[in-house]
Amino acid sequence: MGGTGGERSAPWLVRHAVAAFGAGLLASVVAALAVWSGGVSAFESFAVVGAAQTVVTIAVVAWLRRAPGREPLGRRPAGRDAAGLLLGAALAVGLSWITYAVMQLFGIEGTEQSVVRVADEAAGLGTQAAVVIVAVLLAPLSEELVFRGVLLRALPARLSPGWCGLVSAAAFALVHLALDPNALAAVPSLFVMGLVLAATVRQTGGLGLAIATHTGFNLVGVLALLLY
């Protein structure tokens, strides 16, 4: 979409998604080194490392968005987007049961994701609050901005529409695996989740429903860890 008043259009590019995600990852490494003292506690993993990664990612996307003529990331969130919380929760429960059933059927032994293991060790209200803020609020926002905001809008310049959702979903799932090899069993669920989130963006023209759905998905997992 072109700019107005003679402004040149500044479309989103794949490298913008890579830059935002990479900046967040670098920030997490710096934050981890800053608090390292023979290890990183559960509280520091979320309140410092996770917060640094997500906040910096969001900030970089916001900074890139300021370029003159930059295409908006979609319509503003609306109240009806809150329905995504229920959709995300249903997906979390359904995909978890399907994954469990498949693993039992084929005798596959799963490994616990690193982030799940750390969250499971959360003790004290401060640590639990940090888990909720980062995993339920900040992570869905930062990941949706990168994968369904920037990347999904950049891919049509390189791929046909039918491939864009598949590639963005694959990138979403494989990035989790690259950062944590223990996430292998979760890759199919993350891929399906990515397809659903991409479909919500195509249907609504904005990120509001996708963010709410992602939030509901993560909320179920966090509650399961903290309450049981």
Helices and strands as residue ranges (DSSP letters): H 14-35, H 42-44, I 45-50, H 51-65, G 79-82, H 83-105, H 114-120, H 125-131, I 132-138, H 139-143, I 144-151, H 152-154, G 155-157, H 161-179, G 181-186, H 187-204, H 208-227
